[in-house]
Amino acid sequence: MSMETIPASTGFTTDLAARPGAGLMPRLRRAAGAAALAVVVLLPNVAAVQARGPEQIADTAERVMDAVVNIKANQRQAQRSVPMPQMPPGSPFEDLFNDFFNRRGPGGGPGAPGPQPNQRASSLGSGFVIDAAGTVVTNNHVIAEANEITVVFNDGTELKAEVVGKDAKTDIAVLKVKSDKPLKFVKFGDSEKLRIGEWVIAIGNPFGFGGSVSAGIVSAKQRNIRSGPYDSFIQTDAAINKGNSGGPLFNLDGDVVGINTAIISPSGGSIGIGFSVPASIAVPVIEQLKEFGETRRGWLGVAIQDVDDDTADALKLGRARGAMVINVDEKGPAKTAGLEREDVIIRFDGKDIRRSNDLPRIVAQTPIGKEVDVTVWRGGKEVAKRVTLGRLDESPQQASVQQREPQNAPANASVLGLDVTPVTAELRRRYNIKDGVDGVVVTRVDPNSVAAERRISVGDVIVEVQRESVRSAADIRKRLDTLKGQGQRRALFYVATGPEGTLRYVTLPIN
């Protein structure tokens, strides 16, 4: 099973147009016959009829349907010219080739070499109108890099749309259309009040069929599907398919509580696991895109990672919670406020941080320049700090990624299932270790060790053990002995990985 962000494009509508009734209709008729038989059998079963959902669904769908739109996005792509083959003068094939290409016109004609007309890449998706001025919300991946966007309304009206702004991190785009008549629009609701098991309605353009309604329940909240830094999706079993991307998820009051964005599917069709960006995340992004044409997010200036049970034990935190600071930007607000590595941020601006992915989302939604209270766990107790947030730089960053293959290297000593040796110029070249990263380099990992389970690899550099620098296996052993004497059962290893020197904490048992 694979995670799939719902692609807006589908060839299904093209197939229908090319072969009306061919192949598909016999299957539909057979399916209809089976459905009719099922109705006869199940009709007396009142519970089965009620399981279709409350009657309110029909009233809600009728009320909001005209505000839901289909999105057609086209991108013109220039096709590379193919030169016409050159025949040697006097060749017996010269006249034949010249006659062939001349008859197909100066452009070469379909299938001929030479300059070709621009190709058009098309995609289909969904969206919805949020105000009378013609503001339309959809997914960023629906419009992608399109240079022609058309919004199709429920009555068949088509209007050209302009992009107001888009945000890839939350997969949200805002469009604008101009209409000669008032547009039906919908409003956002409070997604924080949604309850698991509550009925919701998805309306969109599945497989290019046009406005379609499906209903289901909220299966879960705050799902992290690792599609972006601010994941906190609503999960629903309402049918969401290709082409539903960007469509609204309604509660039974007709308020938009989410934007349908992704599915899990082995086949590309709905299996009852769909994901929507909650209104609580979408609304601030939409407002910024409307006002500035871009997002303006708060910035704390820390790199963080999850706190698992072992790390919580090593830090005497009691239970796994919060976001552990693994690096502090020297020019960031956190540095100015006195935050340090190995701090665990457990509360930010009055909100508890349960998992590490809570923090980026909350920080991003906090106004730039706001002074906020931050509570960190440090040295076995809570410490209060005040931080004035900066603005996140969202300009694209170019990263150099190089493939590194494990190579044999002489090991000076072994500790906790790791063969380690001091970093030398030769090892720095061999394992592509970033300049400035010092410590002991891992040259072998016992595949049966806890270190292997925690994804320590050959070429990683152990920089510190529980806040103390190490330069040899002896340094590591000495530090572990000290921690063991203090009653510690686990130790935090500060590890640099890859040519970029990405730093993280790995918790290993001392014994």
C-alpha positions as CSV (number, residue, x, y, z in Angstrom):
1,M,0.0,0.0,0.0
2,S,1.4,3.4,-0.9
3,M,0.6,7.0,0.1
4,E,-0.7,8.9,-2.8
5,T,-1.5,12.6,-3.1
6,I,-4.6,12.6,-5.2
7,P,-3.6,13.6,-8.7
8,A,-6.0,16.0,-10.3
9,S,-5.4,14.7,-13.8
10,T,-7.2,11.6,-15.1
11,G,-7.6,10.0,-18.5
12,F,-10.9,8.6,-17.6
13,T,-13.0,11.4,-19.0
14,T,-11.1,11.3,-22.3
15,D,-11.8,7.5,-22.6
16,L,-15.5,8.1,-22.1
17,A,-15.6,10.8,-24.7
18,A,-13.7,8.7,-27.2
19,R,-15.7,5.6,-26.7
20,P,-19.2,6.6,-25.4
21,G,-20.8,3.5,-24.0
22,A,-18.0,1.2,-25.1
23,G,-16.8,-1.2,-22.4
24,L,-18.0,0.8,-19.5
25,M,-21.8,0.6,-19.9
26,P,-22.0,-3.2,-19.8
27,R,-20.1,-3.1,-16.5
28,L,-22.3,-0.4,-15.2
29,R,-25.4,-2.3,-16.1
30,R,-24.2,-5.4,-14.4
31,A,-23.3,-3.4,-11.3
32,A,-26.8,-1.8,-11.4
33,G,-28.4,-5.2,-11.6
34,A,-26.5,-6.4,-8.6
35,A,-27.4,-3.2,-6.7
36,A,-31.1,-3.7,-7.4
37,L,-30.9,-7.2,-6.1
38,A,-29.2,-6.0,-3.0
39,V,-31.9,-3.4,-2.4
40,V,-34.6,-6.1,-2.5
41,V,-32.7,-8.2,0.0
42,L,-31.8,-5.4,2.4
43,L,-34.9,-3.2,2.2
44,P,-36.6,-4.8,5.3
45,N,-33.4,-4.2,7.3
46,V,-34.0,-0.8,8.9
47,A,-30.5,-0.7,10.4
48,A,-29.0,-1.0,7.0
49,V,-31.1,1.9,5.6
50,Q,-30.2,4.1,8.6
51,A,-26.5,3.3,8.0
52,R,-26.6,5.4,4.9
53,G,-26.5,8.5,7.1
54,P,-28.9,11.1,8.4
55,E,-31.4,12.7,6.1
56,Q,-29.8,16.0,6.7
57,I,-27.0,15.1,4.3
58,A,-29.4,15.7,1.3
59,D,-30.5,19.1,2.6
60,T,-26.9,20.2,3.3
61,A,-25.6,19.0,-0.1
62,E,-28.4,20.9,-1.9
63,R,-27.6,24.1,0.0
64,V,-23.9,24.1,-0.8
65,M,-23.6,22.3,-4.2
66,D,-23.6,25.5,-6.3
67,A,-20.5,26.8,-4.5
68,V,-18.4,23.8,-5.4
69,V,-16.6,24.1,-8.7
70,N,-14.5,22.0,-11.0
71,I,-11.0,23.1,-11.9
72,K,-9.5,22.6,-15.3
73,A,-5.8,23.5,-15.5
74,N,-3.7,23.5,-18.7
75,Q,0.0,23.9,-19.2
76,R,1.4,24.5,-22.6
77,Q,4.8,22.8,-23.1
78,A,6.9,23.5,-26.1
79,Q,7.9,20.3,-28.0
80,R,11.5,19.9,-29.0
81,S,12.1,20.3,-32.8
82,V,13.3,17.2,-34.6
83,P,15.5,18.0,-37.6
84,M,14.5,16.6,-41.0
85,P,16.8,13.8,-42.1
86,Q,19.4,15.0,-44.7
87,M,19.9,12.7,-47.7
88,P,23.2,12.9,-49.7
89,P,22.8,14.9,-52.9
90,G,21.9,12.6,-55.8
91,S,20.7,9.8,-53.4
92,P,17.9,7.7,-54.8
93,F,15.9,8.5,-51.6
94,E,16.3,12.3,-51.8
95,D,13.2,12.9,-54.0
96,L,11.2,10.4,-51.9
97,F,11.9,12.1,-48.6
98,N,11.4,15.6,-49.9
99,D,8.1,14.7,-51.4
100,F,7.0,13.0,-48.1
101,F,7.8,16.0,-45.9
102,N,6.6,18.7,-48.3
103,R,3.2,17.1,-48.5
104,R,2.9,17.2,-44.8
105,G,3.2,21.0,-44.7
106,P,5.9,23.4,-43.5
107,G,5.4,22.4,-39.9
108,G,5.9,18.8,-40.7
109,G,2.4,17.7,-39.8
110,P,1.4,15.2,-37.2
111,G,4.0,12.6,-36.6
112,A,6.6,14.3,-38.9
113,P,10.0,15.6,-37.8
114,G,10.5,19.3,-37.6
115,P,8.9,22.0,-35.5
116,Q,5.7,20.8,-33.6
117,P,3.0,22.8,-32.0
118,N,3.0,23.2,-28.2
119,Q,1.8,20.2,-26.3
120,R,-0.8,20.8,-23.7
121,A,-0.8,19.0,-20.3
122,S,-4.2,19.0,-18.6
123,S,-5.4,18.2,-15.1
124,L,-8.8,18.1,-13.4
125,G,-9.6,18.9,-9.8
126,S,-12.1,20.6,-7.5
127,G,-12.5,23.8,-5.6
128,F,-15.0,26.0,-3.8
129,V,-16.0,29.7,-3.7
130,I,-15.5,31.4,-0.4
131,D,-16.9,34.9,-1.0
132,A,-19.1,36.9,-3.3
133,A,-16.1,38.6,-4.9
134,G,-15.1,35.3,-6.6
135,T,-12.3,33.9,-4.5
136,V,-11.8,30.2,-5.1
137,V,-9.8,27.8,-3.0
138,T,-8.2,24.6,-4.3
139,N,-5.1,22.5,-3.9
140,N,-1.7,23.8,-5.0
141,H,-1.0,20.5,-6.8
142,V,-4.2,20.8,-8.9
143,I,-3.0,24.0,-10.7
144,A,0.8,23.2,-10.4
145,E,2.5,25.3,-13.0
146,A,-0.6,25.8,-15.2
147,N,-0.8,28.9,-17.3
148,E,-4.5,28.4,-18.2
149,I,-7.0,27.8,-15.4
150,T,-10.7,27.5,-15.9
151,V,-13.3,27.3,-13.2
152,V,-16.4,25.4,-14.1
153,F,-19.6,26.0,-12.1
154,N,-22.5,23.6,-11.4
155,D,-24.7,25.2,-14.0
156,G,-22.0,24.8,-16.7
157,T,-20.6,28.3,-16.6
158,E,-16.9,28.5,-17.3
159,L,-14.8,31.4,-16.0
160,K,-11.1,32.1,-16.5
161,A,-9.2,32.2,-13.2
162,E,-6.0,34.0,-12.0
163,V,-3.7,32.8,-9.3
164,V,-3.8,35.0,-6.2
165,G,-1.3,32.9,-4.3
166,K,-0.2,29.4,-3.5
167,D,1.5,27.5,-0.8
168,A,3.2,24.1,-1.4
169,K,3.8,23.4,2.2
170,T,0.1,23.1,3.0
171,D,-0.9,22.4,-0.6
172,I,-3.3,25.3,-0.8
173,A,-3.9,27.7,-3.7
174,V,-6.2,30.7,-4.0
175,L,-7.7,31.8,-7.3
176,K,-9.8,34.7,-8.5
177,V,-12.7,34.8,-11.0
178,K,-14.8,37.6,-12.3
179,S,-18.5,37.0,-12.7
180,D,-21.4,39.2,-14.1
181,K,-23.8,37.6,-11.6
182,P,-23.6,37.0,-7.8
183,L,-21.8,33.8,-6.9
184,K,-22.9,31.3,-4.4
185,F,-20.3,30.8,-1.7
186,V,-19.6,28.8,1.5
187,K,-18.0,29.7,4.8
188,F,-15.4,27.9,6.9
189,G,-16.4,26.2,10.2
190,D,-14.5,25.3,13.3
191,S,-12.6,22.1,12.5
192,E,-11.3,22.0,16.1
193,K,-14.8,21.1,17.2
194,L,-15.1,18.1,14.9
195,R,-15.5,14.8,16.8
196,I,-14.3,11.4,15.7
197,G,-17.4,9.6,14.3
198,E,-19.1,12.8,13.2
199,W,-20.8,12.8,9.8
200,V,-19.1,14.8,7.0
201,I,-19.8,15.4,3.3
202,A,-17.2,15.5,0.5
203,I,-18.2,17.2,-2.8
204,G,-15.9,17.4,-5.8
205,N,-15.0,16.3,-9.3
206,P,-14.0,12.6,-9.1
207,F,-12.5,11.2,-12.3
208,G,-13.8,14.3,-14.1
209,F,-17.5,13.3,-13.7
210,G,-18.4,16.7,-12.3
211,G,-20.1,17.6,-9.0
212,S,-20.5,14.4,-7.0
213,V,-21.4,14.0,-3.3
214,S,-20.1,11.4,-0.9
215,A,-20.7,11.1,2.8
216,G,-18.8,9.4,5.7
217,I,-17.5,10.1,9.1
218,V,-14.4,11.6,10.7
219,S,-12.2,8.6,11.2
220,A,-9.4,10.4,13.0
221,K,-7.9,13.8,13.6
222,Q,-4.3,15.2,13.6
223,R,-3.0,12.6,11.2
224,N,0.7,13.1,10.2
225,I,1.1,11.5,6.8
226,R,4.6,13.1,6.3
227,S,3.6,15.1,3.2
228,G,4.8,18.4,4.7
229,P,6.1,20.2,7.8
230,Y,2.6,21.2,9.0
231,D,0.7,17.9,8.7
232,S,-2.3,17.5,10.9
233,F,-5.0,16.0,8.6
234,I,-8.6,15.1,9.2
235,Q,-9.0,11.4,8.1
236,T,-12.4,10.5,6.7
237,D,-14.0,7.4,5.1
238,A,-16.1,9.6,2.8
239,A,-15.2,8.5,-0.8
240,I,-12.4,10.7,-2.1
241,N,-10.9,9.9,-5.5
242,K,-8.7,11.3,-8.2
243,G,-10.2,14.7,-9.2
244,N,-11.6,15.4,-5.6
245,S,-8.4,17.3,-4.8
246,G,-9.1,20.8,-3.6
247,G,-12.8,20.1,-2.9
248,P,-14.5,20.9,0.4
249,L,-15.2,18.7,3.3
250,F,-18.5,19.9,5.0
251,N,-20.0,19.3,8.3
252,L,-23.8,18.8,8.4
253,D,-24.2,22.6,9.0
254,G,-22.8,23.2,5.6
255,D,-19.6,24.7,6.9
256,V,-16.2,23.8,5.3
257,V,-14.2,22.0,7.9
258,G,-11.5,20.7,5.5
259,I,-9.9,20.7,2.0
260,N,-9.7,17.2,0.5
261,T,-6.1,16.6,-0.4
262,A,-4.7,13.1,-0.2
263,I,-5.6,9.4,-0.1
264,I,-4.0,6.1,0.8
265,S,-4.7,3.7,-2.1
266,P,-2.9,0.8,-3.8
267,S,-4.9,1.4,-6.9
268,G,-5.5,5.2,-7.1
269,G,-9.2,4.8,-6.1
270,S,-10.9,5.3,-2.7
271,I,-10.6,2.6,-0.2
272,G,-12.0,4.7,2.6
273,I,-8.9,6.4,3.8
274,G,-8.9,10.1,2.7
275,F,-7.2,13.1,4.2
276,S,-8.3,16.8,4.4
277,V,-6.4,19.9,5.5
278,P,-8.4,21.2,8.5
279,A,-9.9,24.6,8.3
280,S,-7.9,25.7,11.3
281,I,-4.7,25.3,9.2
282,A,-6.2,26.4,5.9
283,V,-7.9,29.7,6.9
284,P,-4.7,31.5,8.1
285,V,-2.9,30.5,5.0
286,I,-5.7,31.6,2.7
287,E,-6.0,35.0,4.5
288,Q,-2.2,35.6,4.0
289,L,-2.4,34.5,0.3
290,K,-5.3,36.9,-0.2
291,E,-3.6,39.8,1.5
292,F,0.1,39.3,0.5
293,G,0.1,36.8,-2.3
294,E,2.4,34.7,-0.2
295,T,2.7,33.2,3.2
296,R,4.4,34.9,6.1
297,R,5.1,32.5,8.9
298,G,6.6,32.8,12.3
299,W,10.2,31.5,12.9
300,L,11.8,30.2,16.1
301,G,15.2,29.1,14.7
302,V,15.6,25.6,16.0
303,A,15.9,22.1,14.6
304,I,13.9,19.5,16.5
305,Q,13.2,15.8,16.7
306,D,10.7,13.5,18.4
307,V,11.1,12.5,22.0
308,D,10.7,8.7,22.4
309,D,10.4,6.7,25.7
310,D,14.2,6.1,25.8
311,T,15.0,9.7,25.3
312,A,12.5,10.8,27.9
313,D,14.1,8.4,30.3
314,A,17.6,9.7,29.6
315,L,16.4,13.3,30.2
316,K,14.3,12.3,33.3
317,L,11.3,13.8,31.5
318,G,8.9,11.2,32.8
319,R,7.0,10.4,29.6
320,A,7.6,11.0,25.9
321,R,6.3,14.5,25.0
322,G,7.5,17.7,23.5
323,A,10.0,18.6,20.8
324,M,13.7,18.1,21.5
325,V,16.0,20.8,20.3
326,I,18.9,19.3,18.3
327,N,20.3,22.6,16.9
328,V,19.9,26.3,17.5
329,D,20.3,28.8,14.7
330,E,23.0,31.3,15.7
331,K,21.0,34.2,14.2
332,G,17.6,33.0,15.3
333,P,15.1,34.2,17.9
334,A,15.6,31.0,20.0
335,K,19.4,31.8,20.4
336,T,18.6,35.3,21.6
337,A,16.1,33.9,24.1
338,G,18.6,31.5,25.5
339,L,17.3,28.1,24.2
340,E,19.9,25.4,24.1
341,R,20.5,22.0,22.5
342,E,18.8,19.1,24.4
343,D,16.1,21.5,25.7
344,V,12.7,19.9,25.2
345,I,10.0,22.4,24.3
346,I,6.9,21.2,26.2
347,R,4.8,24.4,25.9
348,F,4.6,27.2,23.4
349,D,2.4,30.3,23.7
350,G,0.2,28.5,26.2
351,K,-0.2,25.4,24.0
352,D,1.1,22.0,25.1
353,I,3.5,20.4,22.6
354,R,2.6,16.7,22.6
355,R,4.7,15.7,19.6
356,S,7.5,17.4,17.7
357,N,5.3,18.1,14.6
358,D,3.0,20.2,16.8
359,L,5.7,22.9,17.2
360,P,6.3,23.9,13.6
361,R,2.6,24.2,12.9
362,I,1.9,26.4,16.0
363,V,5.0,28.6,15.4
364,A,4.0,29.1,11.8
365,Q,0.6,30.3,12.8
366,T,1.9,32.7,15.4
367,P,2.2,36.3,14.3
368,I,5.7,37.6,13.3
369,G,7.1,39.8,16.1
370,K,4.9,38.4,18.8
371,E,6.6,37.8,22.2
372,V,5.5,34.4,23.5
373,D,6.1,32.3,26.6
374,V,8.0,29.1,26.0
375,T,8.5,26.3,28.6
376,V,11.4,23.9,28.1
377,W,12.6,20.9,30.1
378,R,16.2,21.3,31.0
379,G,18.4,19.5,33.6
380,G,15.4,17.7,35.1
381,K,13.1,20.7,35.6
382,E,10.9,23.2,33.7
383,V,12.5,26.5,32.6
384,A,10.5,29.5,31.4
385,K,11.7,31.6,28.4
386,R,10.3,34.4,26.4
387,V,10.9,34.5,22.6
388,T,10.1,37.2,20.1
389,L,9.3,35.4,16.8
390,G,11.0,36.3,13.5
391,R,9.8,35.6,10.0
392,L,10.5,32.3,8.3
393,D,12.6,32.6,5.1
394,E,10.8,30.4,2.6
395,S,13.0,31.0,-0.4
396,P,14.0,27.7,-2.1
397,Q,17.2,26.1,-0.7
398,Q,19.5,24.2,-3.0
399,A,20.9,21.1,-1.3
400,S,23.7,18.9,-2.6
401,V,22.9,15.3,-2.1
402,Q,25.7,12.8,-2.7
403,Q,25.5,9.0,-2.6
404,R,27.8,7.5,-0.1
405,E,28.7,3.8,0.0
406,P,30.0,2.1,3.1
407,Q,33.7,1.2,2.8
408,N,35.9,-0.8,5.0
409,A,38.1,1.1,7.4
410,P,40.4,0.2,10.2
411,A,38.6,0.5,13.6
412,N,40.4,1.6,16.7
413,A,37.9,0.2,19.1
414,S,34.3,-1.0,19.6
415,V,31.6,0.3,21.9
416,L,27.9,-0.5,22.0
417,G,28.1,-2.5,18.8
418,L,29.9,0.3,16.9
419,D,33.5,0.3,15.6
420,V,34.7,3.9,15.8
421,T,37.9,5.8,15.1
422,P,38.9,9.5,15.3
423,V,38.0,11.6,12.2
424,T,41.1,12.0,10.0
425,A,41.6,13.8,6.7
426,E,41.5,10.5,4.8
427,L,38.3,9.4,6.5
428,R,36.7,12.8,5.9
429,R,37.3,12.3,2.2
430,R,36.3,8.7,2.2
431,Y,32.9,9.2,3.9
432,N,32.4,12.8,2.6
433,I,32.2,14.2,6.1
434,K,31.4,17.9,6.2
435,D,34.2,20.3,7.2
436,G,33.8,21.4,10.8
437,V,32.2,18.2,11.9
438,D,34.6,16.5,14.4
439,G,34.3,13.5,16.7
440,V,34.6,9.8,16.0
441,V,33.5,8.2,12.8
442,V,31.6,4.9,12.7
443,T,33.3,2.4,10.5
444,R,31.2,-0.7,11.3
445,V,27.8,-1.3,12.9
446,D,26.8,-4.6,14.5
447,P,23.6,-5.5,12.6
448,N,22.2,-7.0,15.9
449,S,22.9,-3.9,18.0
450,V,20.4,-1.3,19.3
451,A,22.6,1.2,17.4
452,A,21.6,-0.5,14.1
453,E,17.9,-0.4,15.1
454,R,18.3,3.4,15.7
455,R,19.7,3.8,12.1
456,I,23.3,4.7,13.0
457,S,25.3,3.9,9.8
458,V,28.8,3.6,8.6
459,G,30.2,7.1,8.0
460,D,28.1,8.8,10.7
461,V,30.1,10.9,13.1
462,I,29.5,10.8,16.9
463,V,30.1,14.4,17.9
464,E,29.0,14.3,21.6
465,V,27.7,12.0,24.2
466,Q,25.3,13.7,26.6
467,R,26.6,17.2,25.9
468,E,30.3,16.3,26.1
469,S,32.5,16.2,23.0
470,V,34.2,12.9,22.2
471,R,37.3,12.3,20.0
472,S,38.0,8.6,20.7
473,A,36.3,5.4,21.8
474,A,38.0,6.0,25.2
475,D,36.2,9.3,25.5
476,I,32.9,7.5,24.8
477,R,33.6,4.8,27.4
478,K,34.6,7.4,30.0
479,R,31.5,9.4,29.5
480,L,29.2,6.3,29.7
481,D,30.9,5.2,32.9
482,T,30.2,8.6,34.4
483,L,26.6,8.6,33.4
484,K,26.2,5.0,34.7
485,G,27.6,6.1,38.0
486,Q,24.9,8.9,38.1
487,G,22.2,6.3,37.8
488,Q,21.6,6.8,34.1
489,R,20.4,3.9,32.0
490,R,20.6,5.6,28.6
491,A,22.7,8.2,26.9
492,L,22.1,10.7,24.2
493,F,24.5,10.5,21.3
494,Y,24.7,13.6,19.1
495,V,25.3,12.3,15.6
496,A,26.1,14.0,12.3
497,T,24.9,12.3,9.1
498,G,25.6,12.7,5.4
499,P,27.6,15.3,3.4
500,E,25.4,18.1,4.8
501,G,26.3,17.1,8.4
502,T,22.7,16.8,9.4
503,L,22.6,16.5,13.2
504,R,20.3,14.4,15.4
505,Y,20.1,12.8,18.8
506,V,20.1,9.0,19.1
507,T,19.4,7.4,22.5
508,L,21.3,4.2,23.3
509,P,21.3,2.0,26.4
510,I,24.5,2.3,28.4
511,N,24.6,-1.4,29.3
